[in-house]
Amino acid sequence: MRVLVVDDNRNASIILFRLLQFSGHELRSVTSGEQALQVAAEFLPEAVLLDIELPEIDGYAVAKILRGMPDLSAIRIVLVKGIDVSAAKMPECGADCHLRKPVDLDGVLKAIGAGPLPPA
């Protein structure tokens, strides 16, 4: 599965990247919303693990833009955050679910489509 990891926290990004790398997924990792949009348009990921607090454009806005791109309209968007995510903003931005940091491999795999979604 092609997965894009978006997190401005280098340590969090490395952890997510390594978890998925060991599971055999094709990965790209970026640290900003602008980079996420550029890489997603070229890489065409099937899933995005998207931190909410990003420089330039926050994760909610990135999710909404990704959902509106014709080639990415069916992408699975997973918001990743250290605190609770606003349930009201999830449908508005087009996210499928969210995970709370620190994430675990089972939760990540379920969230990207390898099992039932974690609770929203």
C-alpha positions in Angstrom: 0.0 0.0 0.0 1.3 3.5 -0.8 1.2 5.6 2.4 2.2 9.3 2.9 3.3 10.2 6.4 2.9 13.9 7.2 4.2 15.2 10.5 6.4 18.2 11.4 7.7 16.4 14.5 10.7 14.5 13.2 10.6 11.8 15.9 6.9 11.2 15.4 7.4 11.0 11.6 10.3 8.5 12.0 8.3 6.3 14.3 5.3 6.2 11.9 7.6 5.7 8.9 9.4 2.8 10.6 6.2 1.1 11.8 4.9 1.0 8.2 8.2 0.3 6.6 8.6 -3.0 8.6 5.1 -3.9 7.4 6.1 -3.7 3.7 4.3 -0.5 2.6 5.6 1.9 0.0 6.2 5.2 1.9 6.9 8.9 1.5 7.3 11.2 4.5 7.0 15.0 4.6 7.0 17.7 7.3 4.6 20.3 6.1 1.1 20.7 4.6 2.5 22.3 1.4 4.9 19.3 0.9 2.1 16.9 1.6 0.0 18.4 -1.2 2.9 18.3 -3.7 4.0 14.8 -2.9 0.5 13.4 -2.8 -0.2 14.8 -6.3 2.8 12.8 -7.6 2.9 9.8 -5.3 -0.9 9.2 -5.3 -1.0 7.5 -1.9 -3.8 5.2 -0.9 -3.6 6.4 2.6 -2.3 9.5 4.5 -1.3 9.7 8.1 -1.7 13.4 8.7 -0.7 15.4 11.7 -3.1 18.2 12.5 -0.7 20.9 13.6 1.5 21.6 10.6 3.4 24.7 9.4 1.8 26.7 6.7 -1.4 24.7 6.3 -3.0 22.7 9.1 -3.9 19.1 8.7 -7.7 19.8 8.5 -7.1 22.1 5.5 -4.7 19.6 3.9 -7.3 16.8 4.3 -10.0 18.9 2.7 -7.8 19.8 -0.3 -6.7 16.1 -0.7 -10.3 14.9 -0.6 -11.1 17.4 -3.4 -8.3 16.2 -5.8 -9.8 13.9 -8.5 -7.0 11.4 -8.3 -7.2 11.2 -4.5 -10.9 11.4 -3.8 -11.0 7.8 -2.5 -7.8 8.1 -0.4 -8.0 7.1 3.3 -7.2 10.1 5.5 -6.2 9.4 9.1 -5.6 12.4 11.3 -2.9 11.9 13.9 -2.7 14.1 17.0 -1.3 14.2 20.5 -4.7 15.5 21.9 -8.3 14.7 21.1 -9.4 15.6 17.6 -12.5 17.8 17.2 -15.2 15.3 16.1 -17.1 18.2 14.4 -14.2 18.9 12.1 -13.6 15.3 10.9 -16.6 15.1 8.4 -16.0 18.7 7.4 -12.4 18.0 6.3 -13.1 14.6 4.9 -11.0 12.5 7.3 -11.9 8.9 7.8 -10.7 8.5 11.4 -8.1 9.7 13.8 -5.4 8.2 16.0 -3.9 9.6 19.1 -0.1 9.8 19.6 1.7 7.7 20.5 0.4 5.4 17.9 0.8 1.6 17.8 1.2 -0.6 14.7 -2.2 -2.4 15.0 -4.0 1.0 15.2 -2.1 2.4 12.3 -2.7 -0.7 10.1 -6.4 -0.7 10.9 -6.7 3.0 10.2 -5.1 2.7 6.8 -7.4 -0.1 5.8 -6.1 -3.3 7.2 -9.0 -3.8 9.5 -11.9 -2.0 11.2 -11.5 1.7 11.8 -10.6 2.9 15.2 -13.4 4.9 16.9 -13.9 8.4 15.6 
